[in-house]
Amino acid sequence: MNSKLKKALARSFVYLMLAVTYVPILVLVVYSFTDAKVMGMWNGFTFDLYAKVFTDTEILEAVRNSLILAVVASTIATFFGTVSAVGIFYMRSWQRKYMDFLTKITMINAEIVTGIAFLLLFVLVRFIPTGWPSLVLAHVFITMPYVIMSVLPRLGQLNPNLYEAGLDLGAGPMKTLWKVMLPQLLPAMISGFALAFTLSLDDFVVTKFVNGSVPTISTYLYNKLTKKGVQPVLRALSSLIFFVVLAILVVINILSRRRAKAAGNVK
């Protein structure tokens, strides 16, 4: 098999995978602009389904709760994730590898296992009530590793003596972190926050196990789909979620490219 044929097969495989992934989403978006009750039927172009999204009180409550949860959890995760990344970076080599492994367990672990683990934790630790406290705490822990993953590479690009220089010049550890390190880490922190926000907004399994009675977008969609099937308004809601997540990912990529340019990796 010659090299040209190998390249053609590789490209064909990539295009096939992209088609399998994105064609169903494209179909969903297209049919979100018609109010036909059955997918495959077209009753004419309309924005009625999108109007229903913004007038349905259940949907608006779920969206509001999801946004509040994502913002609060991502903010907390960004703060503690950044501090943790700085601590991990200045550890000894073997300690750094050990902590790096521990922080990635949540990322590679099956989400169903994580959800059950949090459920058992909140059952045993009774002073943490179900609902908002358990939701925020769970989302902080599942998103914080992604913030650490975003901040650590940026720390590697900085002068390794920057932190010690701040201490030598008379600033305390927290002041050095706040005045010297954080301004340098801000682009990575923004990327980490955006990634944590997207993951929190999109999470279902962990949210389903620990949310109590707080409706979110994911649990709302699940409840509606299991009880009433795919209602037309859900096509518009799903399309909006897709566009929001896509916009956040575009922002992450732009910030990452700018950070790479600033570091001199992109000419």
Secondary structure, DSSP 4 states (H G I P E B T S, - for coil): --HHHHHHHHHHHHHHHHHHHHHHHHHHHHHTTS--SSTT-------HHHHHHTT-HHHHHHHHHHHHHHHHHHHHHHHHHHHHHHHHHTS-HHHHHHHHHHHTHHHHS-HHHHHHHHHHHHHH-TTS-TTHHHHHHHHHHHHHHHHHHHHHHHHHHS-TTHHHHHHHTT--HHHHIIIIIHHHHHHHHHHHHHHHHHHHHH--HHHHHH-TT---HHHHHHHHHHHH---HHHHHHHHHHHHHHHHHHHHHHHHHHHHHHHTTS--
